[in-house]
């Protein structure tokens, strides 16, 4: 694109450090924004940086290395702030004078819509079960400018079936320790390797902090483009039920064994998929004698999950449950999650970029 056609505003991107979903979404948007904005930076912390550092940003600001005053100075230096669900940072950017845009794949999930949503300039909820109904029933909770976007998948694809993918997502969140996340990952990987034939190629994906501490040296953190290449060659997968993983499975038609939810939204998403017949196989905490109400208050749910993680051994019930689920996906040609694309469409990343650029240009 010719330099004169670039949007003149300075764009600052951000993602909530909760799992990999928000960071993966921002990494997916980035290449399209790179073609439209002359200056783009990222501000964030922890494992969200794993997916951003390989990308050609003009600047990357690590929150852990900056004082509160420095952070406000960074925010004040940008015209447009786009976040994936970091509502605290959205409020802060608004106070610093930025045009604030929120991309939110969890509109259906919030018990109460975060105050930052109503206060932002443009709200981009990703379509899912219950999203449009909530927008219609609680109009005062949302800003004047709202645009529902499809799932951020480019279109329907079919994987070639070269290897087996274990995708644990980012796993990290403020409610449990890295030690607990590693224990969860070790238990799941151990149980999976106990049933997958040794000759099947295995790819293990998670955040860098988790990968470095896993005993299996195949565990890695992959950039978004690398992850897409892996998905394109996945025969079947074992995944945590984060929304990013769910839509990746839908896009590539991958049969999936969904692993025990690592947080409340994962559990709720899995329940919605089950109700709508879009699940191949599930290993739930209830099968491991640790039933969890995923619709309870988040701290309670995550405390219960932590207790379940600490009590699970790959040599016990988890291995048995994984083996039964594995048998349900081997030989399937296409995964049930592909039905999501029939219902909610595709092309969400482009829709986000077009909405942001159109809004910024119109506002200029």
C-alpha angles and dihedrals in degrees: 000000000000113000092238091061094057120110105259096216122098112243125209118192127200141172134200111251094235113116119317100286100091094042092047090052092053091047088052092052095045101080091052092047089048088065093051108038127059094210126031129169136174129222121189148105146246121355093355086078091061091076097039103048095071090055125090099249119162088230138001118201118200108208092207090064098050136075122235089257091051091051092053089048090054093048091048090055094063130075098203128035119192119185135180101224101315093132095173091057090046091057090046093050090049090053088052091056103258126141099248124213123181125201108198126183091176105061089124092053109055114103085209122015107250114253091234089067094063090044097052125097099230128016121200111189116186113232117253139134109316098005100113091041091055093048089053096045098046106035094154091060093064134063125252093257111063128153121180110218128199122245112295096251121119096221144295116320135170122223119228097227101237101139147001117259126212105191113182095172120216094310092190122115136149093260101065136036127253087245091060092046090052091048090053091048094047092050093050095044092047092051093046095049088052092065107028111092111255092237094061113098112244127208118186118196129185141122120308094247092055096040092054091057100043117104092225107082092206091075111108144160109241129201113243095258090050091050091053090053089052093049090052089061100040119121095188134338148212109216143168107245098247115144092247091055091045093055092043088056090047094049095051097034092237119170106233141197103209111219124220109294114262094203142012099268090052090054093048092048090051091051091052091051091050093051090053098046095249101126129097099187137341136200103201130183088243089067088056094055090259105106111188130192101221091190094063121100112302098243090052093048093048092046089053091048090051090052090048092050091052091052100047125098124189088223093062139046094334092062092049092049093047091050093052092048092046090058089055095059104036108105096015112136099206133015124243093236089074086082088075090073091055089055104037106022132221140265098072096144092057090044090054093050093046091048093049095046093045092049094047094047093047090049094049 
